[in-house]
Amino acid sequence: MLRSPAAALLRRLAPRLTGCSGGAGSSTRQSLPPYISSSSSFLARFSSTPTSPPPPSSVGARDDEAEDDKLQGSSSDSGARLSISVDRAGLYSPPEHSHEPSSDSDLVKHLKSIIKFRSGPISIAEYMEEVLTNPQSGYYMNRDVFGESGDFITSPEVSQMFGELIGVWAMCLWEQMGKPEKVNLIELGPGRGTLLADLLRGSAKFVNFTKALNINLVECSPTLQKVQYNTLKCEDESVGDEKRTVSKLCGAPVYWHASLVQVPSGFPTIIVAHEFFDALPIHQFQVGEQSVSDFITLKD
């Protein structure tokens, strides 16, 4: 016999669950449905009664015993067992905190933090921009990657003839413009400044051309700006109350800008960009059946 509160509650609910119209003494009784009926082993989990219960002390107790026997009989007849399972797949599982050193670089940690902050992926263009020009960890930002001591060599580093030929082309273009008194000579991504140095050195004898030049270098790397300053043999000089930087290769003023939009307008312009566009961030699109995506995500 079960004497626990759970067993008593089941005895009281049994008439309603079995569909009896009368009380506990009704002659018509149906088995409990499978999701309510259970084996004696399940009811025993809620019982605080010892294995050998004491004998009943009253008529009411004997009635309770009879009712328990009926419940157990109906559950044994149905043969159903009640089981409970919990799906933990959707529960939040925070990563384990560790004081061990991480193998991720500062740039990888930065990219992961961006993706985590946005709760989603970033575009290919954003990824490339961070990898190339991140102020702290960008590829071009903090070191000289060109030449024999760098990672690759471009044509201006192989022979000075390349830059000299570009200088001849620029001077011919200036003449076709009508020889304006001032012209903006812009180089995008000057690298170490080797191409421009060869251009100015080769055209130094054409004084009218070099006097017309305003040299504007579009370079976002502070490290490469210093290299270009030395390659062009620049010096700072005072002009009235202002200071300017002049290249001693030809006497033309030199200005640095982080982007093309910062270059002053209003003058005829000649733009040189050698192996520059292939280093710019790109948008790469993947066409699916129902969507077009341009995103990248990093997995831990």
QUICORQUI-V871663 format. One record per residue. N is the residue number from 0. RES is the residue in one small letter. PHI is phi in whole degrees, 0 to 359 (NA if undefined). OMEGA is omega as a letter, one per 20 degrees, with the letter a starting at -180 (none if undefined). D_CENTER is the distance of its C-alpha to the mean C-alpha in Angstrom with 2 decimals. Layout:
((N:RES:PHI:OMEGA:D_CENTER) (N:RES:PHI:OMEGA:D_CENTER))
//
This chain:
((0:m:NA:r:63.40) (1:l:257:a:60.21) (2:r:243:a:60.75) (3:s:280:r:57.20) (4:p:300:r:56.00) (5:a:296:r:53.63) (6:a:294:r:56.60) (7:a:296:r:58.61) (8:l:295:r:55.87) (9:l:296:r:55.76) (10:r:296:a:59.56) (11:r:287:a:59.44) (12:l:274:a:56.78) (13:a:303:a:58.36) (14:p:300:a:60.85) (15:r:288:a:58.18) (16:l:287:a:55.78) (17:t:271:r:58.56) (18:g:83:a:59.91) (19:c:286:r:63.36) (20:s:274:a:65.49) (21:g:261:a:67.60) (22:g:274:a:66.97) (23:a:293:a:66.54) (24:g:267:a:69.98) (25:s:296:a:69.38) (26:s:279:a:70.60) (27:t:258:a:67.74) (28:r:220:r:64.44) (29:q:249:r:61.32) (30:s:288:r:58.72) (31:l:295:r:55.48) (32:p:297:a:52.54) (33:p:301:a:50.22) (34:y:280:r:47.47) (35:i:250:a:50.11) (36:s:292:a:52.53) (37:s:206:r:51.80) (38:s:280:r:53.65) (39:s:296:a:55.61) (40:s:293:r:53.05) (41:f:289:r:50.48) (42:l:294:a:53.05) (43:a:293:r:54.05) (44:r:295:a:50.63) (45:f:265:a:51.56) (46:s:267:r:55.09) (47:s:258:a:56.22) (48:t:279:r:59.70) (49:p:300:a:61.01) (50:t:298:r:61.77) (51:s:249:a:65.48) (52:p:290:r:65.72) (53:p:291:a:68.93) (54:p:294:r:71.50) (55:p:296:a:71.35) (56:s:250:a:73.57) (57:s:209:r:74.12) (58:v:294:r:74.55) (59:g:299:r:71.23) (60:a:294:r:69.48) (61:r:295:r:71.16) (62:d:297:r:69.92) (63:d:298:r:66.38) (64:e:296:a:66.84) (65:a:297:r:68.02) (66:e:295:r:65.07) (67:d:297:r:62.65) (68:d:298:r:64.47) (69:k:296:r:64.05) (70:l:298:a:60.30) (71:q:292:r:59.92) (72:g:296:a:62.16) (73:s:294:r:60.18) (74:s:290:r:56.88) (75:s:289:r:58.46) (76:d:293:a:59.81) (77:s:289:r:56.48) (78:g:72:a:54.78) (79:a:273:r:51.35) (80:r:238:r:48.91) (81:l:267:r:46.32) (82:s:232:a:42.87) (83:i:236:r:39.74) (84:s:229:a:36.20) (85:v:241:r:32.90) (86:d:272:a:29.62) (87:r:262:a:26.95) (88:a:296:a:24.12) (89:g:270:a:22.72) (90:l:285:r:23.11) (91:y:288:r:20.26) (92:s:238:a:20.10) (93:p:294:r:18.34) (94:p:295:a:17.42) (95:e:289:r:20.35) (96:h:281:a:20.42) (97:s:225:r:21.51) (98:h:266:r:23.02) (99:e:287:r:22.80) (100:p:296:a:21.07) (101:s:269:r:17.61) (102:s:278:r:17.40) (103:d:288:r:13.86) (104:s:285:r:14.26) (105:d:298:a:13.45) (106:l:292:r:11.01) (107:v:296:r:9.08) (108:k:299:r:9.39) (109:h:296:r:8.28) (110:l:296:r:4.92) (111:k:296:r:4.75) (112:s:293:r:6.56) (113:i:296:a:4.83) (114:i:296:r:2.82) (115:k:292:a:6.36) (116:f:295:a:8.16) (117:r:277:a:7.66) (118:s:59:r:8.40) (119:g:181:a:6.85) (120:p:285:r:5.12) (121:i:244:a:5.22) (122:s:283:r:8.57) (123:i:301:a:10.14) (124:a:297:r:11.88) (125:e:296:r:9.17) (126:y:299:a:7.90) (127:m:296:a:11.67) (128:e:298:r:12.52) (129:e:292:a:10.56) (130:v:295:a:12.01) (131:l:274:a:15.39) (132:t:232:r:16.04) (133:n:302:a:14.09) (134:p:304:a:17.21) (135:q:265:a:17.11) (136:s:235:a:15.63) (137:g:296:a:15.76) (138:y:301:a:17.95) (139:y:268:a:20.66) (140:m:277:a:20.68) (141:n:237:r:22.65) (142:r:202:r:24.89) (143:d:268:a:27.21) (144:v:261:a:25.90) (145:f:259:r:28.96) (146:g:80:a:32.40) (147:e:296:a:33.94) (148:s:275:a:32.17) (149:g:260:a:28.71) (150:d:262:a:26.73) (151:f:203:a:28.53) (152:i:236:r:31.59) (153:t:257:a:32.06) (154:s:302:r:35.45) (155:p:298:a:36.45) (156:e:281:a:36.27) (157:v:278:a:38.64) (158:s:210:r:41.46) (159:q:287:a:42.40) (160:m:299:a:44.00) (161:f:299:a:40.72) (162:g:295:r:40.25) (163:e:294:r:43.96) (164:l:294:r:43.93) (165:i:297:r:41.07) (166:g:296:r:43.31) (167:v:298:r:46.23) (168:w:298:a:44.16) (169:a:296:a:42.98) (170:m:291:r:46.57) (171:c:296:r:47.92) (172:l:295:r:45.39) (173:w:298:r:46.47) (174:e:294:r:50.07) (175:q:294:r:49.28) (176:m:287:a:47.81) (177:g:99:r:51.24) (178:k:54:r:50.62) (179:p:297:a:48.99) (180:e:293:r:49.57) (181:k:226:r:45.87) (182:v:216:r:42.93) (183:n:274:r:39.25) (184:l:257:a:38.16) (185:i:248:r:34.35) (186:e:241:r:32.30) (187:l:266:a:28.58) (188:g:62:a:26.81) (189:p:289:a:30.08) (190:g:66:r:28.82) (191:r:270:a:31.63) (192:g:86:a:34.00) (193:t:294:a:36.23) (194:l:300:a:36.64) (195:l:294:r:37.56) (196:a:297:r:39.93) (197:d:293:r:41.77) (198:l:298:a:41.93) (199:l:290:r:43.51) (200:r:294:a:45.80) (201:g:287:a:47.11) (202:s:257:a:47.81) (203:a:296:a:49.23) (204:k:285:r:52.77) (205:f:266:a:52.15) (206:v:298:a:52.45) (207:n:298:r:52.24) (208:f:290:a:48.87) (209:t:292:r:47.35) (210:k:292:a:48.81) (211:a:279:a:47.03) (212:l:280:r:43.55) (213:n:245:a:40.82) (214:i:271:a:38.07) (215:n:236:a:34.51) (216:l:253:r:31.64) (217:v:265:a:28.10) (218:e:215:a:26.08) (219:c:263:a:23.03) (220:s:268:r:23.44) (221:p:300:r:25.94) (222:t:295:r:26.84) (223:l:289:r:27.79) (224:q:299:r:29.65) (225:k:293:r:31.90) (226:v:296:r:32.52) (227:q:296:r:33.44) (228:y:302:a:35.71) (229:n:286:a:37.65) (230:t:296:a:37.80) (231:l:276:a:39.29) (232:k:52:a:41.69) (233:c:276:r:40.79) (234:e:220:r:42.72) (235:d:267:r:42.45) (236:e:222:a:45.61) (237:s:263:r:46.93) (238:v:233:a:48.13) (239:g:69:r:49.96) (240:d:269:a:47.70) (241:e:251:r:44.52) (242:k:243:r:42.90) (243:r:217:r:41.51) (244:t:255:a:40.39) (245:v:235:r:42.67) (246:s:275:r:42.48) (247:k:285:r:45.78) (248:l:290:a:45.53) (249:c:215:a:46.76) (250:g:83:a:46.87) (251:a:274:r:44.15) (252:p:289:a:41.77) (253:v:235:a:38.11) (254:y:230:r:35.16) (255:w:247:a:31.45) (256:h:220:r:28.72) (257:a:280:r:24.94) (258:s:211:a:24.87) (259:l:294:a:27.53) (260:v:292:r:28.11) (261:q:277:a:29.50) (262:v:287:r:32.29) (263:p:299:r:35.60) (264:s:255:r:37.09) (265:g:108:r:40.74) (266:f:241:r:41.78) (267:p:304:a:41.96) (268:t:229:r:38.88) (269:i:241:a:38.35) (270:i:246:r:34.80) (271:v:242:r:34.05) (272:a:215:a:30.70) (273:h:251:a:30.93) (274:e:50:a:28.05) (275:f:250:a:25.71) (276:f:291:r:24.25) (277:d:285:r:23.01) (278:a:257:a:20.66) (279:l:277:r:19.11) (280:p:300:a:15.66) (281:i:239:r:16.44) (282:h:256:r:15.67) (283:q:247:a:16.07) (284:f:254:r:17.18) (285:q:244:a:17.86) (286:v:267:r:20.83) (287:g:256:a:21.45) (288:e:292:a:24.55) (289:q:231:a:23.54) (290:s:204:r:20.35) (291:v:236:a:18.60) (292:s:237:r:14.85) (293:d:216:a:12.74) (294:f:226:r:9.20) (295:i:220:r:7.14) (296:t:224:r:5.17) (297:l:253:r:5.97) (298:k:264:r:8.88) (299:d:293:none:10.74))
//
